C-alpha cells in the first residue's frame, strides 16, 4: 500500500454495510489519501476487477461465508494475494422486529451473524446476502424480524423495535491485491497486544 498514490478499493455494498464502514476506517488508519471506494454486490466480480486493473484492492470480512473459497480462487485462478489483515469492530448490531408484528415468525440474517443470538423462537429463518438487505426487508415488510444495525432502529423508531441489543463484534478482515507480500515467512503486527494484557 503506497501512500499518496491514487487507488481504488472495492468492498461489499450496498451503502451502509459494515464492509463500507470498516473499509473507510481502515483507509483512515493507514493514512491513505486520494483513495476511492467502490461498492460491489459480489466478491468474485471484485477479483475480476483487480485482475483486469479496474481496482487495486478489495476488503472482505474473514467471517463472510465466501471467504475461504475466495482466498483460494484469488490465489489459484487470478494470481491475487492477501496483502494485509487486521481486526476491527463493526457497527453496533441488534435483533430488530417490526412494531406492527406482535409475534414475529420470519427472521432474516446475514449468515455470518446467524449465531449471534438464538433464533429458535422464529418459525422461518431466512439467510440474506447483506445486513443492509435485512434492514431494507424489515422496512419493506418482507421480514418480521432481523439481525441488522442498531442505528436502523434509531432511524426508524416508529417502525422497528429492538428485541435484543447485540453490540459491536470484533471481526478479522482481509485485504486482497495483486502484489504478494509474504516471502514464506510470518507477517504479523510487531506487538501482540493480547500478550501484554495478562
C-alpha positions as CSV (number, residue, x, y, z in Angstrom):
1,X,0.0,0.0,0.0
2,X,1.6,3.2,-1.2
3,X,0.5,6.5,0.5
4,X,-0.1,9.3,-2.0
5,X,-0.8,7.1,-4.9
6,X,-4.4,7.2,-6.4
7,X,-6.1,3.9,-5.7
8,X,-9.5,2.2,-5.9
9,X,-10.6,0.0,-3.0
10,X,-13.7,-2.2,-3.5
11,X,-15.8,-3.8,-0.9
12,X,-19.3,-5.2,-0.4
13,X,-22.4,-2.9,-0.8
14,X,-25.0,-1.6,-0.6
15,X,-24.1,1.7,1.1
16,X,-24.3,1.5,4.9
17,X,-22.7,-2.0,5.2
18,X,-20.1,-2.9,7.8
19,X,-17.8,-3.6,4.8
20,X,-18.1,0.1,3.8
21,X,-17.8,1.3,7.4
22,X,-14.7,-0.8,8.2
23,X,-13.0,0.0,4.8
24,X,-13.4,3.7,5.5
25,X,-11.9,3.2,9.0
26,X,-9.1,1.1,7.5
27,X,-8.1,3.7,5.0
28,X,-8.1,6.3,7.7
29,X,-6.0,4.1,10.0
30,X,-3.5,3.5,7.2
31,X,-3.5,7.3,6.4
32,X,-4.2,6.6,2.8
33,X,-5.5,9.6,0.9
34,X,-6.6,10.1,-2.7
35,X,-8.4,6.8,-2.5
36,X,-11.9,6.0,-3.8
37,X,-14.2,3.2,-2.5
38,X,-16.5,1.4,-4.9
39,X,-19.3,-0.8,-3.6
40,X,-19.9,-4.1,-5.3
41,X,-22.5,-6.9,-5.0
42,X,-20.2,-9.8,-5.5
43,X,-16.7,-10.5,-4.3
44,X,-16.0,-12.8,-7.2
45,X,-16.7,-9.8,-9.5
46,X,-14.2,-7.9,-7.3
47,X,-11.5,-10.4,-8.1
48,X,-12.1,-9.9,-11.8
49,X,-11.9,-6.1,-11.3
50,X,-8.5,-6.4,-9.6
51,X,-7.2,-8.9,-12.2
52,X,-8.0,-6.7,-15.1
53,X,-6.8,-3.5,-13.5
54,X,-10.2,-1.8,-12.8
55,X,-9.5,-1.9,-9.0
56,X,-6.4,-2.0,-6.8
57,X,-7.5,-3.6,-3.6
58,X,-10.5,-5.4,-2.1
59,X,-11.6,-5.6,1.6
60,X,-13.6,-8.6,2.9
61,X,-14.6,-9.7,6.4
62,X,-12.9,-13.1,7.1
63,X,-16.2,-14.3,8.6
64,X,-18.0,-13.8,5.3
65,X,-19.4,-17.2,4.0
66,X,-17.5,-16.9,0.7
67,X,-14.1,-16.1,2.4
68,X,-12.3,-19.5,2.2
69,X,-13.4,-20.1,-1.4
70,X,-12.5,-16.5,-2.3
71,X,-8.9,-16.8,-0.9
72,X,-8.4,-20.0,-2.9
73,X,-9.8,-18.5,-6.2
74,X,-7.8,-15.3,-5.7
75,X,-4.6,-17.2,-5.4
76,X,-5.0,-20.1,-7.9
77,X,-7.3,-18.6,-10.5
78,X,-6.4,-14.9,-10.5
79,X,-2.9,-14.7,-9.0
80,X,-4.2,-12.3,-6.4
81,X,-2.8,-12.3,-2.9
82,X,-3.8,-11.5,0.7
83,X,-1.8,-8.3,1.2
84,X,-3.0,-7.2,4.6
85,X,-5.1,-8.4,7.6
86,X,-6.5,-6.5,10.6
87,X,-9.0,-6.7,13.4
88,X,-11.8,-4.2,13.5
89,X,-15.1,-3.7,15.3
90,X,-18.1,-3.1,13.1
91,X,-21.2,-1.1,13.7
92,X,-23.4,-2.0,16.7
93,X,-25.8,-4.8,15.8
94,X,-29.3,-5.7,17.2
95,X,-32.1,-8.1,16.6
96,X,-35.0,-5.9,15.4
97,X,-38.6,-6.5,14.9
98,X,-41.4,-4.6,13.2
99,X,-43.6,-2.8,15.7
100,X,-46.8,-3.8,13.9
101,X,-46.0,-7.6,14.5
102,X,-46.7,-8.9,18.0
103,X,-45.5,-12.4,17.4
104,X,-42.8,-12.3,14.7
105,X,-42.4,-15.6,12.7
106,X,-39.9,-14.7,9.9
107,X,-36.4,-13.6,10.8
108,X,-33.7,-12.6,8.4
109,X,-29.9,-12.6,8.9
110,X,-26.7,-12.4,7.1
111,X,-25.1,-15.9,7.5
112,X,-22.1,-14.6,9.4
113,X,-24.4,-13.3,12.1
114,X,-26.5,-16.4,12.4
115,X,-25.3,-17.5,15.8
116,X,-25.0,-14.1,17.5
117,X,-28.4,-14.7,19.2
118,X,-30.8,-17.7,19.4
119,X,-33.4,-17.7,16.7
120,X,-35.3,-20.7,17.9
121,X,-38.5,-18.7,18.5
122,X,-38.9,-17.9,14.9
123,X,-40.6,-20.4,12.6
124,X,-38.8,-19.3,9.4
125,X,-35.1,-18.3,9.3
126,X,-34.0,-16.6,6.1
127,X,-30.4,-16.1,5.1
128,X,-29.8,-12.8,3.3
129,X,-26.8,-11.5,1.3
130,X,-26.2,-8.4,3.4
131,X,-27.0,-6.9,6.8
132,X,-28.3,-3.8,5.0
133,X,-30.6,-6.0,2.9
134,X,-32.0,-7.3,6.2
135,X,-32.8,-3.7,7.2
136,X,-34.4,-3.0,3.8
137,X,-36.5,-6.1,4.1
138,X,-37.7,-5.2,7.6
139,X,-38.7,-1.7,6.4
140,X,-40.5,-3.0,3.3
141,X,-42.4,-5.7,5.3
142,X,-40.6,-8.7,3.8
143,X,-39.5,-9.9,7.2
144,X,-40.9,-9.7,10.7
145,X,-37.5,-9.6,12.4
146,X,-33.9,-9.4,11.5
147,X,-30.3,-9.1,12.7
148,X,-29.1,-5.7,11.4
149,X,-27.6,-2.4,12.7
150,X,-28.8,-0.8,15.8
151,X,-28.8,2.6,14.1
152,X,-31.6,1.3,11.8
153,X,-34.0,1.1,14.8
154,X,-32.9,4.6,15.9
155,X,-33.6,6.0,12.5
156,X,-37.0,4.2,12.2
157,X,-38.2,4.1,15.7
158,X,-41.9,4.3,14.7
159,X,-41.5,1.1,12.5
160,X,-38.9,-1.0,14.3
161,X,-38.2,-2.1,17.9
162,X,-35.1,-3.5,19.5
163,X,-35.6,-7.1,20.6
164,X,-32.0,-7.8,21.6
165,X,-29.0,-5.4,21.6
166,X,-26.0,-7.4,20.4
167,X,-23.4,-4.7,20.3
168,X,-20.1,-4.5,18.4
169,X,-18.3,-7.6,17.2
170,X,-14.5,-7.6,16.6
171,X,-14.0,-9.3,13.3
172,X,-10.9,-10.3,11.3
173,X,-10.6,-8.6,7.9
174,X,-8.6,-9.4,4.7
175,X,-7.2,-7.1,2.1
176,X,-6.6,-8.5,-1.4
177,X,-4.2,-7.1,-4.0
178,X,-2.0,-8.0,-7.0
179,X,1.3,-7.7,-5.2
180,X,2.2,-10.5,-2.8
181,X,3.8,-9.5,0.5
182,X,5.0,-12.8,2.0
183,X,8.4,-14.3,1.4
184,X,7.4,-17.6,3.0
185,X,7.6,-16.1,6.5
186,X,5.0,-14.9,9.0
187,X,3.9,-11.3,8.6
188,X,2.3,-10.0,11.8
189,X,1.9,-6.8,13.8
190,X,5.1,-6.0,15.6
191,X,3.5,-6.2,19.0
192,X,0.9,-8.8,20.0
193,X,-1.4,-6.8,22.3
194,X,-3.1,-9.8,23.8
195,X,0.2,-11.0,25.3
196,X,0.6,-7.7,27.3
197,X,-3.0,-7.9,28.7
198,X,-2.3,-10.7,31.2
